[in-house]
Amino acid sequence: MNELISPLWSLQMLGGLRLARAGSPGAAPVERFRTNKAASLLAYLAYRRGAHSRDQLCNLFWPDNQTDSARNNLRVTLSNLRSVLEPKGEIEPGQVLRLSLDTVEIDCDIETDVEKFVESLNAARDATSPAQRRFALEKMMSLYGGPLMDGFYSEWIVVEANRLEDLFIAQFRALLNLLETAGESEQALDTARRAVSLAPTREEVLRESMRLGLKHGQHAAVIAEFEAWEKSAQLRGAEMGAATLELLRVARNLAPAPKTSPLVPLSAPQTKDEAKIPAAPLGRSLPAQWTNFFGRETELATLRQWLGMPTTRVVTLTGPGGAGKTRLALEIARQVIKSPQIDDSSWFALVEWVPLADLPTPNLIPGAILDALRAPRGLEQLDDLVAALRTRQDDAPGARLLLVIDNFEHLSDEGAPLLRALLESIPELVCLITSRRLLGFPGERDWPLQTLDVPSSENSIGKPWIGFENLAPSSVRLFLDRARLVRPDFALNAANADIIAKLCARLDGLPLTLELAAARVALFSPAQILSGLSQQLDKHLSESLEPGASLPDEAPLLAAPTSLDWTNQDRSAPQRHRSLRAAIAWSERQLPPAVARFWSQLSVFRGGWTLDAAAYVCDEPDAAPFVLALRDVSLISLDTLGELPRGNQLEALREYAAEGLSPEVREAAVARHATYFLNWAESLAPQLNGARGARFLSRFEAERGNLRASLEWHLRHDVEGALRLVSCLWWTWELRGRLAEGRIALSRVIEAARFAFPHLEDGEEEFGDENARAIQQRRLSLLAQAYNGAGKLATVAADFDATRTHLEAALVLFRRLRDDSGVADCLYSLGYMRLKSGDLEGARGLCDESIAIYRALGERSALCDALYNRALVALYESDFDMVRILTGERLIIHRASGEARGVAISLENLGLAALFSGEIEAARTYMAESLSIFENMQEWPSIARLLWGYGHAMRAAGEIATAQKLFVRGLVLSREHQQFWTWPYMLEAFAALADDASNPPRATRLLGGASMIRETQNEPLPNPMFRQEIEDTIAKLREELGEAHFESEWQLGRAMSSEALVRFALGEDEVDEMGLAEI
């Protein structure tokens, strides 16, 4: 649900059922319904959004009734619900409960705590830092009010209640892990005790609370908590687990005045059926670690949860060499030893480490296990292993045993049967295995280990972490920690922060590579290390930097070795970790020659691939077996969550694979790659303006790296192909706000075309050959489209001189080609430029001419674009009736074609007309619906623009706090997506807020800065009514401050750069010059 659209009702389902009017805290809640069936039906409709058939609801809620009787019951129940949800005179019928002859549906005017709870879980899952994850998990705790629909017992409720409670407990444990890792054990104890009240039947939650209570010496409180819980358990007929009773025994032994319990006497001997739980697992074989561990909070929480499940027997950490599998497994083992008392199933009587990396043959595995157990070697057969493990259970019969087996991959073919036999012989045995390939056991749980989180390659900025390193991505924290081992004085500062962020992103967060790079800090600066990498993959590095960005002016490394050949200075490191090349080489040796060739050709991709793309580029029609073979040895990863399965590989692996290509094979593969993505773009580009435009835009976004590579190849080898490609891509650059990248690319392609076809534009060439004339016409058309795209991007960037140059060049070519549709396109775009420069009459004429051409051609879709620009002219002229007429026609066309983006823009225009007409409630309604559509499409530049009008509608309605949130979000988005033309509008909006808050100096400075930007961009104030408000505000501020003070603040604003004004408006410079407010 869009958080900016206020719902009518709020439905609480966690911990009971409670309905209340949203935003009306004084209104009496509806806690009792006419019947339980009515309450259950409301909850079901709100829980499972969407239209439900009446027959389905009858079968679910009245399964024993005849059809007519059940339908009548449903009608009566719905009538009861409607009387509650849509009281007469307050809410229109159908606004909340949508009924038809066949279906029933709850509208989005009801918000539920379950939806917010799930949103918090998703936010925790997607968090990129421990701080973000903790914030989301704490919000989850506050939202979970108890079991779903507590007190209701329908089958669907019971099933979903158990599922949500399981989710709650899993994430509760993750939150405890974060809190304890941060040293906030008191907060962890408070969280655990709250969880006991929220999940009162879950013994594992009680054990967490008891464990933390013991840790804080609250022995009496632990005993009291147990006894209260025990009474409830006895009423349910539940038996207490052995681990819980052991915690109680410890509490009573330590309490100053221990109480005796009839259930567990302190001195009572255990029967042979009662397991004796040791104080802690042994774990004597775990190797010592000499460096700090970073990140992996999600992995630690999830894997410990898996190990605690009674059904878990084998968990395998897979991933490429250097991904950190061994270190993560060791950390898990240490945590199990340090804090074993989570629940019955995760109490291990034994935790031992079995290293296999140095074993040449599988027959040595039994000896390695016996050595880990410190058991005498005998014949080293299965029976010896079983006997040694059983001996470790002597003090705790039936207790679970954990073996952590490291580096199993090279022994898996012959070693797996032995391990399986051992698991079958000892049901209590659990194995945590690190390997580059799965064992293939039934029930084996696979965790493909990803790299550490890295700064965004789109905006690798490190300055916000200066002084706040604990908030940096784990890859950055690891790099800094290891760099200080070789240079203790190494610090994150303003000079190196952004470079370190880019370096960690460039190295993909691969732990081994980060450690090797950090070791080089002893001799080289981070900038030199990054510069050395750029020599190896200069083009790829340029893709990870903003267009036009460059590395610091430091001397690069001469003949710098690739990151594959950086060597580990730790002489005790295993051979496989002496270099990244050594870490990868083993996996390559497992590949059949045909698969190795396939892998090498995959190296020409940038940013991943689909199966179809891999088949074409690698010239292998049946690519699936090859892809699966590469995944099995962790050389690639597969993402199956999206619309199409997508393969990817780390940059270091891609670089290694590329070394296996001969120049001839590489050239052919790169050519196929470029051709594939040109054809792909041409086939999908027409869909961007259709009903599923957002879906196709996301596919373009996923292939951005491949499309860049394709464009580079075509610029060198096929300029006409480059023209074809940019004619598909320019609109994606506009929609995603990549204006700088798009303008640079279009400029390069246009220049290349003018060089490759020197007489194309002047028309001097005469071709007698009909085929030659067709080629010339095709190239002219493509060049015209490139000029047109360049002009449109220049308009959005507020570079109106470039707009005029490009669009007029396109117009000349379209007229020469007698392409009336192209002419009309240029005319309405030039009309928009005239509008922005204040020439309303010229803008109106050009737009009207464009509309007339489109009407004559019958091109309804293109007509809508011209109608949009003409409606903007009417808006600037305050002709709001004309705005409604033009936009209404546009809205009808877009709704009929299902074109969501066009619908959203039309609603935005209607909202602006309503806003400037003083129809505030209508403006809010239009803007809210428009925002919802844009957010579903993730069209951030359009959202940035829309939030200006939406914010003013909220401000006019007196909702100042909401208006401020909208303006802040809009300005942040406009900065991120280079919507420079919106900046003066947003600065004026912030000035209005400052004026509302009685802060004349701030308001004056912002207005002064906005006036400077408007002059620079030649962007006059729109709409006489809006202009009049600004002028009235300026006059008011001048009077309040006095002439001297006003002029001082006004000139201060005009003297600030645009970027500084944006930071000032957002309050960032008021916090810290380095931009710490962005955290």
N, C-alpha and C positions, 0 to 999 in steps of 0.2 A: 504494500500500500504506500502511496506517495505521502510522505510525512508532512508535506505542505498543504494537503487537502484535509480539512477538518471533517472527520466522520461524525455521524449523528449519534451513534451508539458505541459503547465500549462493553465488550463481553468478556468477563473473566471466567475461565474454565479450569484453571489450575488451582486445585485446592477446594473446588466446589463449583457453584454456578451463580454468577451475579451479573445482572445487566444494569447498566447505568447510562444516563445521557452523557455523551462525551462533552468535555469542556464546561460541564455544569456541576461543580463539586457540591453545591448546596442541594441539588435535586435528590429526592429519595430514590435509592436503588431498587430495582425489581429483583428480589431474592426468592420470591415464591411465585410459581406460575399456577395456572388453573389446574393443570395436570402434569404429572411427571413426563408423560408422552410429549406434551408441548415443549417442555424444557429440553428433553432429549432431542427432539426434532430440530429445535433452534440450534442447539450445539452442533448437531450433525451437519446442518446446512452451512454453518459458519466455519466448521472445521474442514469440511471437504468442499471448497469453493467450486462453483460451476453449476450448470443446469442439471437437475436430477429428474428422471422420469417419475411420474406419479406412481406408475406400477412398481418401480423399484422401491420407492419409499413405502408403499403399502406392504410389499413382501418383507421389508426389513422391520417395520414397526408393528405390523398386525399380521404376522405370518399364519395365524390360526383362523383368521376370519375369512369369510367368503369375499369374493372380489367386490361386490357392491357394498357390503358392509365396511370393508377396509377403506374403500374410496370415500365413503361417507364420513368415516372417522377422520380421514386425512383432511377432508374439507372443513370439518368442524374445528380440528386442531389448527389449521392454517388461519381460519377466521379468528380464533383466539389470539394467535400470534400477531395477526395484523392489527388487532385492537390494541395490543401492547406496543408494537413497533411503529405503528403509524396512527397515533391518536388523531381523531378528527380535529380539524382546524389548526393543527400544528405541523403535520407532515403529510405531504401529498401521497395518496394511495399509489403503490407501485414504486415509490422512491427507495424503499428498503427491501420489501418482499416482492419479488417479481414472479407473477403467476401467469401461466398460460393453460390451455386445455390439457397439455401433455406434460409440462415441466414446472418445476419449482426451483427458484434460485434466490440466494441472498445477495444483495448488492454490496458494493464496497463501502457503503455507508455504515457498516459495522466493523470495528476493529477488534481484534482478539489478542489476549495476552499470549496465546500459543504462537501466533504469527511473530510477535515481537521476540518471544523466547527462541524460536527457530532462527530469526535474523541474527540474534546475538551469537548463536552457535556457529552460523556461517561466518560471521565477522571474526570469531575466534579462529576458525579454520583458515581463513584467508589472511590473517594478521601477518605482517612482515617483521615484527619485532616482539620481544617478550612484553614490552610495555603495552603495546596494542592488544596483544593476546590477553594479558591480565585484565585490561579495561573491559574487554568484551566478556570475559568469563565472570567478572564481578557483576556486570550487568545481567548476565544469565542468572546468577544466584539471586539477584533482586527480583527477577521476573518470575522465577519458579515458585509458585505458591503452594505446591503440594501435588498429590496425584490428580490426574485429569478427571474432572467431574466426580470428585470424591463424594461418595454416597449414592452414585448411580451405578447400575450393574449390567447395563446392556453389553452384549458380547463385543460389539465394536469398541465400546468405551474401555473395557478391560484390556483388550489387545493393545489399543493405542496408549492407554495409561502405562502399561508395562514398558512399551517402547520408549515413551518420553522419559520415564523414570530411569531407564537404562542410560539414555543419552545424558540426562542430568548427572548421574553418578559418575559416568566416565569423564565428563568435563569438570565435575567437582574435584575429582582426583587430579586432573591436570592443573587446576587452580592451586590445589594444595602443593603440588610439586613446584610450581612457580614461586609460591610464597615461601616455602622452606628453602628453596635454592637462593632466594633473595635475603635469607636470614630473618624473615618476618614470621617467626613461629607463633607469636601471640595472635597475630592476625589469622594465621592458619587455624589455630585452636578455635577462635571465634567462628570462623567459617565452618569448621567441622561441626560445632555444636548447633549452628543454624541448620546445617544439612540434616542432622538427626531429627529435628522437628519437621523438616520438609519431606523426608523419606522415612517415616517412623517404623516401617516393617523391614528395612534393609539392614541386616546385621553388620555388613561390611562397613557401612557408614558409622555405625556405633563404634566399631573397632578403631576407625581412624580418630574419632574424638577421644576415645580412651587412651590411645597411644600418645596423642599430643598432650593430653592431660597429665599422663605420667611423666612426659618429657619436661613439663613445667612444675613437677612436684605437687600437683593438685590431687593427691591420692584420695582424700575423702570425697572430693567432687566426682572423681572417677567411679568410686564405689556407689555413690548415690545415683549417678547416671545409669550405671548398670542395673541397679535394683529397680529403678523406675521402668527401665526398658524390659526387664525380666517379667514384671507383672503383666505388661501388655503381651509379651510373647506367650506366656502361659495361657492367657485368654484365647489366643489364636491357636494354641496347641503346637507352637513352634519349639524346637529344641535348640539349646545354645551350642554353638560350635566350640571346638576344643581351643582354638586360638583366643576366642573371647574369654573363655574361662581362665586361660593362662594369664591374660592381662589382668583379670580380676584378682587372681592369686598374687601377682606381683604387687598390685595396689594394696592389698590387705597386708602383705608382708612389710611394706614400706610405710603404711599409715601409722601415725602415732598411737591410735587406739583402734586397732583392727577389729572389724566386726566379723563374726562367724556367719556362715551361710549354710543352711541345710542342704543346698545343692552341691557346694564344693567345700567341704571341711578343709581347713588349712593343712592338717596332718593326715588327711585321708589318703590311704594308698590307692594308686590307680589300678584299675583292673587291666587285664591283658588286652581288653578291647579298646582301652583308652590310649590314644597316642600321647607320648611324652614329647613335648615340643622343646627343643634345645633353645638356649638363650639367643643364639645367632648361628647362621651357617658358618662353615669353616673358611673356605676360600683361600687356603694358604698358597695355592698355586698361581694366584693372580699376579701378573708381572707388575713391577713398580712403574709409575709414570712420573716423568720429570717436567712436564709442561701442563699448562692449564687447558681446560676443556671449554668450548664455546658453543652456544646455540643448541639446536636439536631438541628444543622443549617438546615439540609435538611428537617426535619420534620416541623420546624417553617415556612420555606419558602413555602413548598407544602401545608400545612394545611391552611395557611392564603390565599393562592391562591384559594383553594377549597372554603373557606368561602366567598370569593369575587365573586364567580360565581353566576349569577342570578338564575341558576337552582338548586343550592345546598339548601337542606332543613335540612338534618341530616348528621352529620359527627360523626362517632363513633371511639374512640380510644380504641382498644382492646389489651389485653396482660395479662400476669400472674400477680399475686399480687407482688408488690414491683418493677415493671418495670418502674415506674415513670409516669404513666398515669395522675394522678392528678396534679403533678407538671408541666408537659408539658401543660396541658389544662389551668392551671393558667397563665403560661407564655404567651400563645397565647392570652388569654383575656387581659392581661396587655399590650401587644404590640398593640392590636386593639384599646385600650383606648389611649395609648400614641401616636400612629401615625395612626389615622383613615382615613386620606384623601388619600387613594390609588386610588380608583375609585368609581364610583357611587354605584356599587353593594356592596362594602365592607364598606360603611359608615353606621355604626350602631348607631341608636338613643338610644339604650339601650344595655348594657352588664351587665348581672347579674349572680351571682354564686348561684347554687342551690345544697347544699350538701344533699345526701340521705343515707349516710353510716349508720347513727344511726336510720333510720326509720325501724320499724319492719314490717309494713304492707303497701301495696300500697295505701290505702285510705288516708294516711297522705301526699301523694305527693302534692295535691293542696295547703295545708297549707304551705308546705315548699316553694313552688313557691311564694305564696302571701307574706311570710315573706321576701324572697329575694327582692321582689318588694317594701317592706315596705308599703304594702296595708292592709287595715283592713280586718280581717277575717269575713266571713259571713257564708253562708252555705257550702262554699268551694266546689262549683260545677263548672262545666266547664264554665258556664256563668260568674261566678265571676272572673275566670282567664282571660277570654277574655276581660271583662270590665277593669280589672286592667292593662292589656297590652295595650289596646286601649288608656287608659288615658295617658300612657307614649308617645303616638304618637301625642298628642294634639299639640305640638309645631312643629312637623314635620310630617304632614300627608303623609302616604305612605312610611315613612322611615322604614328600616329593623331593626329588634330586634333580639338580640342574647342572648340565655339562655345557660349557661354552666352548665350541669347537671352531678354531680360527683357521681360515684359509683351506677350505675343503675342496676347492674347485679342481685341482690337478689330480685328486684321488677319488673323485666322486663316482666314476664309472664302476670301479671295482670295490670302492670303500662303502658305497651306499648299502649294498646287501648286508654287510656286517653291522652297520649302524641300525638298520631296520630290525635285524634279528635281536639286537641288544634292547631296542625299544619294546619289542614284543615280549621279551623275557622279563622286563621290569616295567609294569604298568605305571609306576610312579615316576619314571624317568622322563625328563623334559630336556630337549636339546635346543640351544640357541647357536646357530651356525652362521659364519660369514663365508661367502662364496661368490664367485662371479657367475655361477650358474645354479639353478635349482636342482634338488635331488630327485624330484618327481614322486615323492611319497604321497599317498592319499592323506588329505587333511593338512598337508604342509602349508604353513602360512608364509607368504612371500612379502617382504618389505623392500621394494626397489629404492635404494637410498639415493636421494637427490643431493645436490651440492649444497653448500651453505648459502643462506640468503645473501644477495648482493644488492648494491645500489642500482637503481633503475638505469639501464643503458641509455634511456631517453634523456635523463637529466641527472647525471652522476655528480651530485653536489655534496661535498663533505663538510662545508663550513658549519652547518648547524650542530655538528657533533663535537666541536671544539669545547672542551670542558664538560661534555655530556657523552663521553665515549660509550657508556653503558647503553645508550639509546641507538648506537650505530648498528648496522647489520652485522651478523656474527662473522662474516668473512672479513670485514674491516677490523673487528676486534681481534680476530685471530692473527691477522697480518701485523697489527701494532704490537701484540704481545710477543710474537716471534722476532720482530725487528728489534725489540728492546733487549733480546737475549744477546744480540751481537753489537748493538749500540744502545747502552743503557740510557743515554740522553735523548734518544729519538722521541720526538713529540709530534702530535697532530697540531698543525698550526695553519694560519691563513694562507701561507705560501704553498703547502703541500696537500691540504685536505681534499681539494677537488681532484688532484692527480691520483691520490690514493684511492678515492672512490672509483675513478675510471679504471685504475689498474685492477682492483678487485673484481669489477664488472667484466673487464677484458679477460680475466683468468677464470671466469665462470664460477667463482667461489669454490673451486676444487681444492680441498684442504692441502693435499700434497704440493700442488703447484704454488699455493699461497705461502707455504712454509719455505719452499725453495726460493721463491722471490724475496721473501723477507730476509733470508740469509744473505742475499746480495746487497742489502742495505749497508753492510759493513764497508763496501767499496763504492757503491753508486747511490745516487739519489733516486727517489721514486720516479721522478720525471725521466731520468736516464733509462731506468728499467722499462718504463712504458714506451719511451722512444725506441729502444732496442727492439721491443716487440713489434712496433710499427714497421720496422724495416722488413720483418718477415711477412707480415700480413697487413700491409699499408692500406689496402682497399677495405678490408674488413674493419679495421680500426676506424676508418673515416665514417663507416656506417654507424658506429656506436657514439660518434660525436655529433653535436648539433651542426647543421650546415654552416660552413664558414668558420667553424671553431678550429683552433690549432693547438698544438702542444706548447708548453712553455719554452722559452728560448734558452734551452740548455743543450750542451753538446751531446749528441746521441752517442751510443756505444758503437765503436767501429767493429765491424765483423761480429756483431753481437750474436751469441748462440741463441737458437730458438729455445722456448721454454721447455721443449722436450728434452733438451740436453743439459739443463741446469742440474748440477750435481748436489747431492746431500752431503753436507760437511760432517754429519753425525756418523762416525765410523761404526757405531754400534747398530745403526739402522739395518734392517734386513735387506738382502740383495734387491728384492723387488721394489724397495723404496729408495734405492740409490739415485734414481732419476725417473722422471715420468715416462721416458721411453721404455725403461725396464719394466715399469708397472703395466704398460700397455702390451708389451711384446708377447706375454703369455697368452692373452686372449686371441691375438692374431694367429698364433701357432695352432690354435684349435680349429681354425677355419679351413674348409676345403678350398682348393684354388678358385673355383667358380664363385664362391661366396666372398672370398677375399677380393676378387676383381670387382664384384658388385659393390662391396664396401668402399673401395677406392673411388669408384665413380660417384658414390653418394657425397663425396667431399665437395662436389661442385655446388651443392645446395647451400643456401644461406638462410638459417632460421627454421629449418625443418622441411618436411615434405609429406605429401599424401601418397598412398600406394600407387595411384594412377601416375602421378608425377615420377615416382621412382622407377616404375616400369618403363616409361617412355625414355627418360634421361639415361638410365642404365642399360637400355636396349635389352630388357629382359621381360617379355610379356607376362610370365608367371612370376611376379616378384614376391608374392606372399611368403613362400618357403625361405627365401633368402633373408627377408626382413626378420622373420621369426628366428632364424639361425643366429643372426647378429644380436638380437635381443637376448637370446639364451646365454650368450657369453658376455652380456652387459656392455657391448660396444655401442649400442643405441638404446634409446628409451622410446616407449610408445605411449602416447596420450590417447586414450579411448573415450574421454569424457565429452568431447565436442561432437559436432555434427558428423565429421569424418575422422576416422583414426589418423593420427599424425605422428610421424617419426621425427626424432631429433637426436643430436649427439653433441657432446661437449666440444668446445672449440679445439682443445688439445687433441682429442681423438680425431676430429676432422682434419687437423693439420697432419697428424701421423698418417691417416689414410691417404691423404693427398700425395704423400711421398711415394706411394706405390703406383702412381700413374705415369706412364711414359708421355712425352710431349704430344705424340700423335693421338693417343687415347684421350688425354686431357682435352685437347683441342676439339675433338669430336664430341665429347660429353658436354663441354661448355656450350658448344653450338646447339646441341639438342636441348639443353637447359634453356637457353635464351629463346629458342623457337617455341618450346612448350609454353612458356609463360607469356609470350606475346599472344599466341593463339588462345590461351586460357583467359587473358585479360579481355580480349576482343569478344569472347563468347559470354562473359559475365557482365561486362560494363553496361549493356542495355538494361540489365535487371536492377541496377542501382536506383532507378527512378520508378520502380514498380512497387507492388504491394509488399514485397518482401525485401525492400531495399536495405534495411538494417542488417538483415541476415547476410546479404551478399557483401555489404560494406565490411562486416567483420571478417569475411573470407579474404578480402583484399588486404585487410590489416594483418592477417596471419601470414600472408605471403609477401609482406613488404620487403624483406631482405632479398628474396628471390627476384622480385620485380625490379629492385634497384640493380641487381647483378645483370639481369636481362637487358636493362636499358644501357648499362655501360658497354655490354658486348655489342649491341646494335649501333651505338654511337661510333664504335671502331670499325664495324664490319658491314653495317646495313642501315644507312641513315633513314631511308624510307621506313624501315621497320621501327626505328626510334620514333619517327613522327606518328606512326600508327599506335605505338605504345603510350606516348604522352597524351594522345587524344582520348585514351581510355582512363588515364590516371589523374588528369588535372582536377576532376571533380572530387576524387577521393582525397586529394591534398586539401581542397577547400573544406570538405565535410569534417575532416579530422584535424583541421587547424594547422597543417604542416605547410604554412605559406612559404617560408624561406626555402625549404627543400624543393617545393613545387616550382617556385619562380626561378631558382637556379637551374633546375633540370630543364624547364621549358626554354630558358635563355640559351642554354648549351645546345639543345636540339635545334632551335631556330637558326643559330649561328652555323651549326654543322650543315644544315640543309642549304643555307645560302652559299656556303662554300662548296658543297658537293654539287649543287645545281645552280651555278652562278647566274644564269639568264632566266631562271624560272619566273621571277616576279616581274621583270620588265617586259616580258612578252616578245622579246626580239627573235627568239628561236622560231623557225618555221619548220614544221614537220609535214612532209608529204605523206609519210606512212601513217595509216590509220591507227595501227597499234602504238606507234610512238606518240601520237596525239593523245591516245587514251592514257598512256603512262604519264604524260605531262599533266593532263587534267586531274588524275588521281593524286599526283604529288602536290599540285596547287591546292586541292581540297584539303589535304592533310596539313599543309603549311598554314592555310587559313584557320583551320581548327586549332592549331598550336598557338597562333596569334590570339585567337579568341579566348582560349584558356588562360594565356598569360595576362590578357587584359582583365579578365574576371578576378584572377588572384591579386593583381595589382590593385583593383578596386577595394577588395576586402582589406588589403594592407594599407589602404588610404594613400597610395602612391598614384595620384590622379594624372600626373604627367605621363607616367608609364601606361596608365590605363588608356589615355587618349591615343598614344602612339601605337599601341598594340591593336586596339579595337579598330582604329581607322585603317591600319594595314590589312586587318582581316576583312573589313567591309569592302575595300578595293578588290580583294581577291574573290570574295563571294559574288560581287557584282559582275566581275569578269567571267566567272563561271556560270552566271545566271542561276545562282543558287538562292532562290527567294527565301527559303527557310533560314539559311545562314545570314542573309541580309537582315531579316527580321530579328534574329538573335543579337546581332551587333547593335541594331538600332535601340532595342530596349536596354541593352547594357550601357550604351552611350547616354541614354536617357537617365539612367541611374547616376552616372557620373555628373551629368548636368545638375541633377537634383542635389547631390552632395556639395556642389560648388555654389548652390544658391540660385541657379537659373531655372526657376520653376516653369516658366513658359516654354523654354527650350526642351526641358525634360518632358513636359506634357505632350509636345508635338512629336517628339521621337517615339514615345511610348504609343501614342495613338496610331502612328504610321505602322509600327510593328504589329499592333493588334489587328489592324486592317489586313495586313499581309497574311497573318496566321488564320484569320477567319476565312479569307479567300482560299487558302490552301487546305482548310479543314483539319489543321493540326491542333487538336484540342489540348494535348499535353503541353506542347510548347506555348500555346496561347496562355496557359496559366501563369507562366513565368512573366510574360508581358503584362498580364493583368495585375500581377503582384507589384511590379514597379510603378504601374499607373496608379494603383491604389495608394502607394507611398506618396506619390505626388499629391494626390487628393488629401492625404493625411496632413502633409505639410501646409496645404492650403486651407486646412480646417473645414474641408468639404466632407463632413462625416457621412452624409447620406450617400455620396458617391463612393466612399470607401466601402460602405456596406453593400452597395449594388455590385461593385466589381469583385469584392471578396466573396460575396454570396455565390456569384457565378463560378468562381474558382473552387469554392468549397463543394459545390454540387458535382463538379467534374471529378475532383479528387476522391470524394466519397464513393462515387460510382465505380471508379477504377481501383479503389482500395489502396490508394497511394498515401500511406500514413504521414510521410513527411509533409506533403502538400496540405493535408488536413491540419496538421499541427501549425504550419505557418499561417494558414488562413484564420485559424482560431486566434493566433497571436495578433494578427492585424485587426480582427474584430474586437479583441480585448483593448488594443490601443485606441481604437475609435471610441469605444465605450468609456475608457479612462478620460480621454480629452473632452468627452461630452458630459462628464460628471456622473456617468452611470457606473458607480464604483462596484456595486455588487455584481453587475453583469460582467464588468472587466475582470473581477476576481474569478468568476466562473469560467470565462473563456481561457484565461491564463492558466488556471489550474489544469484544465483538460489538455491544453497544449503542452504544458510541462510534463504531464504524465506520458504523453506520446513520445516526446523527445527523449525522456529518460529511458523508456523502453528501447529506443533506438540507439542509446548512448551517443547521441549527436551533441557533443559538448560545446562546440562553437555556437550552435543555435540556442542551447540552454543559456550560455553566457549572455547572449543578446536578449533572450526572453526575460531573464531575471531582472533586468532593468525596469521593464514595464510592470512586471508582477510586483516588484518591490514598491513602486510608486502607487500601485493599487492598494497594497496593504497599508502604506503610509497614509493614503487618503482616507482609509477606513479606520485610522487611529491605532493600528496594530504596529507600533513603532519597532518593537523588539523583533517581530517577524520580518519586517521590512529590512532591518539591519542585517539579519541573517541572509536574506536573499541577495542584498547588495554585496555582501562580503563574498558569498559563493560566486556570484556573477563576475566580480572583479578578479578573483583568483582564477576562475576558468578562462577569462579573457586574456589574462597574462600567460597562462599555460599554453593556450592555443593561438596566440599571436593575433588576437582580434583587436588590433590597435585602434581601430576607428571607434570602438565602444568606450575607450578610456575617458574621454572628456565627459561623456554622458554619465559614467559611473562616478567620476570625481564630483560632478555636480550633485549627484544623488547623495554622496557622503557629506557634501557641504550642507545639503538640506537637513540631514540628520544632525549635523553639528549645530545648525541653527535651532533645530527643535530642542536640542539639549542645552541651549543658551551658552554656546561656545563661539562667540563671534570671531575671535582670531583664527581658530581652526577653519571655520567656514570660509572666511575671507581668503586664506591661503589656498585652500582647495579650489575656490572659484578662480583665483588668479592663475593657478596652474592649468585649470581646464581651458581658460581663455587662450593661454599660450599654445596649448596643443591644438586647439581649434584653428588658430592662425597658421600654425605649421602645416596642418593637414588640409587647410582650406575647407574646413568642416563647419559651416555656420550653424547657429542655433536653429533647431527645427520648430515648426508650429508656432504661430503667434502667441497662443495661450501659454505654451511652455516657455517661450522666450520672455513673455511678460512676467512670468513668475520669477525667472532668474534676475531680470532687471529690477523687479520690486525688492527681491532679497538683497541685491547689491546696494540699493539705495538705503534699505533698512540697516544693513551692516555699517555703511559709511556713517550714518547718523549715530549709531550706538558706540562706535569706536572713536569717532572723531577723524578728521581728514588725515592727520599725520600717522596715527596708528593704523588706520585702514590702508593707507598707501604703502606703509612698510610691510604689512602682511601680504598685500596683493603682489608687491614686487618680489617678496620672498618666494611666493608660489610660482611666479613666472620664471624665476631664476633656477628653479629645481628642474632636474631632468625628469622625463616622463616616468622612468623606472623608480626614481626617488619619490615622486608624487604618489605612485601606486603603493609603495611601501608605507608612506606617511598615512595614506587613507586607511590602509589595513591595520595601522598601529604597530607595524613591525619595527620601524626605526625608534619608536618610543620604548621598545623592550631592549633591543640590542642591535648595534650597527651590523653585526654579522648575520642578522636574520634569524635569530633563535626562536622567534615567534612561530616560525614555520613548523617547528616540532609539534 
